[in-house]
Amino acid sequence: MTLQQEIVGNAMQMAVVNLHPGQTVYCEAGKFLFKTTNVTMETRLSGPSGGGGQQQNGSGAGMGGMLRQAMGTAMQVGQRMMAGESLAFQYFTSQGGEGTVGFAGVLPGEMRALELNGTRAWFAEKDAFVAAESTVEFGIAFAGGRTGRSGGEGFVLEKFTGHGTVIIAGAGNFIDLNPADFGGRIEVDTGCVVAFEEGIEYGVQRVGGLNRQGIMNAVFGGEGLSLATLEGNGRVILQSLTIESLANALKKAQGGDKQGPTGGMFSTHAG
């Protein structure tokens, strides 16, 4: 059953989801806005991949089944802790009729509903996930130590599999690209990647060589030492605003900007 949803708003969008009787949608803790009174709310540590979005009935599983379920939940929580994600999910189920739930991201920007048909997974940057049907499984994917150390945001990715609708959010405006339309490869600021389909290869490369122009790019170009690379044939979603640029703008407005004219690798980050 397709999730009925509408994305509304401009600078700070929200998703209004209409639930059929018995239909369940879940979100990361902190993304919920409002609900009608006939929609129940339950907070759990386990994601849909550990329980299908439904409560497990332990009566027929025995002690071994309960232990496996507990270990699976602990592994999920451990992965999310390592990734810096929320430890819990909130589940919303409509009872006795249709219900409505509202969700939003945490930054001014756009939202997008992605439809999964079971053939391709989607990967998204950390904190992009807002909400999804209980038939969509949420997981953590690690891009690899080498890519992670170079790419920052690229080390930890959210992974969505299964069937149904998943709603993501980002900062600023979105643009949809396919690397196949640009010779098979695009290079972007590491903070601009929001999400991409399975089949797209994500990597990180140095900005220029260790020569005069490479050093100029790193020091004065504002991009640091690395760019993200996206290769293959599939859908890629980029955002126009990065968290780093937003943070720098806020610091500058508050008189605390330490970046100066160089930017890039000499930027001073808060915290």
Secondary structure, 3 states (H helix, E strand, C coil): CCCEEEEECCCECEEEEEECCCCEEEEECCCEEEECCCEEEEEECCCHHHHCCCCCCCCCCHHHHHHHHHHHHHHHHHHHHHHCCCCCEEEEEECCCCEEEEEECCCCECEEEEEEECCCCEEEECCCEEEEECCEEEEEEECCHHHHHHHHHHCEEEEEEEEEEEEEECCECEEEECHHHHCCEEEECHHHEEEEECCCEEEEEECCCCCHHHHHHHHHCCCCCEEEEEECCCCEEEECCCHHHHHHHHHHHCCCCCCCCCCHHHCCCCC
